[in-house]
Amino acid sequence: MVGSSETGKEPWRGRYYRLEEVQKHNNSQSTWIIIHNRIYDVTKFLDEHPGGEEVLREQAGGDATENFEDVGHSTDARTLSESFIVGELHPVEAASVSVCSTLLPIPASFLLISCVFYLAFGVKITVLSSLFHSKMPNPICLGSSLDKYY
């Protein structure tokens, strides 16, 4: 824990944890998850979780925000979850976690197309060149005018 200052109804306020410390709590004896930059100790809730213990254990030691929101938890579930908060992700690390969670993944189809072009033409297509240069060749699709060459 990096800092601590207990205040009022929310004794966890001001308790900051580094991501490295949260990642150590990834087992059934100590299960911590991050939701919206708050750290939750869900160890005692594992057996009671309606979705099963495995759902929480898969997220243990990491950011569960996206999965938590995707499920669409009820107001009661959100209220109950507040009792498990033990602290907050350190502000410096909270910024990096939120930036990483907003990045879009590279589609698998793009990677496959890159490999096909590399193998077929000996041309290496990089992510940046295909995203930022409009003169790159389009992928060959069945029924395209380029089919006659193959």
N, C-alpha and C positions, 0 to 999 in steps of 0.2 A: 504494500500500500504506500502510495506516495504522499498523500496529505490527509489530514483528518480534523474535522471540527463538527461535533454533534450539535444539532440545533432542533428544538421543538419536536414536532410530530414526525419528522423525517430524519432520523439519526444518521442515515446513510449520506445525507448531503455533505459535500466537502470531502468525502472519502474517495480518493482517486486511485485507480489501479492501472498499471501498465498492461498492455496486451499480453506481454510475455508472462506476467503473473496469472492472468486469467486462463491462459492456455495450459497451465499446470493442473487446473481443476477440470480434468476431462475423463473422470472415471466414476464408478458407482459410489465410491466413498466421499467424493467431493465433485459435484457437478455444477459448474457455473456456465451461464450463457450471457451473451450481450444482446440486448434489445434496445434500439434507439439510444445507444451509448450508455445505457444503465446496465450494471452488472447484477445478475440474479443468481442466487444460490438455490437451485431447484432440487438439491439432493433429497430433502425430505418429501418432495412432491413426486418423485419418480414413480412410486407405486400407485399414486392417486391420479396421475395424468390420464384424462379420458382417451387420448390418442395412443396411450401406451408409453412405457418407459423408454423404448428404443428411439422414439421420435426425439425426445430430449437428449438422449445419450449421443445421437448422431451430431447434434449441434454443440455438444459440450466443449468448452474452452474456446468457442468462437462466436461469430456474429450470427444470431438467429433472427435478426430483424425481418428479413425478406420472407422467411418461412412462417414466422409468426403472423405477419400481415396477410400472406397468401391464404392462410387457413380461415381467416375472418373470425377471430375470437369474439365472443359475446362481451357485453359490458361487465357482466359478473366475472368472467375470466380475467379481464383486464384489471378489475378491482382486486381480485384475489392475487394476481401476479405482483401487485405492489408490496405485498407482505414479504416477498422473497428478495427484494432489492437490498444489496449489501454495499453498493457504492456506484461510482460512475467511472467510465473509461477516461483516462487522463486526457485533458483537452487537446494536447498535441497529437495524441494517437487517435482520438475521436475524429479529428479532421481527416487523417489519412484513411481511416476505415470508411468514412462516408464517401470520400472521393473514389476509393476502390469499388465500393458497392454500386456507384452510379456509372461506371464504365460498362460499355456494351461488349459482350463477347464477340469474337470473330466467328461467323457462321462456319460450320463444318463444310458446307458446300463450297465456300470460297477456298478453303484449304485444299479440297479435292480438285477444284478447277486449277489451282496453282500447280499442283502436282502433275496433272494431265498435261498442261502446257509445257512444263519443264521436261517431262519425259518425251512428249511428241515433237517439240521443236528445239529442245536444248536451250530454251529461254527461261530464265529464272524471273518469276514475277514476285515482287515483294508486296507486302501489305500496303506500304506507303505509296508505291508507284501506282498500284491499281486504284487506290482511294483518291489520290490527288491528281492524277493525269488522265485526261479524257481521251487521249489518243491510244490507249491500250486496246488491243484487240478484244472483241467481245467473245465470250465463251461460245463454242460451237454447240448448237442445239440440233436435235433431229428436226429435219424439215427446213433448215436454214439454207441460204444460198451457198454456203461453204461446203455443204455435204458432197457436192459433185467432185471435190478434190480428194475425198477419202473414199 
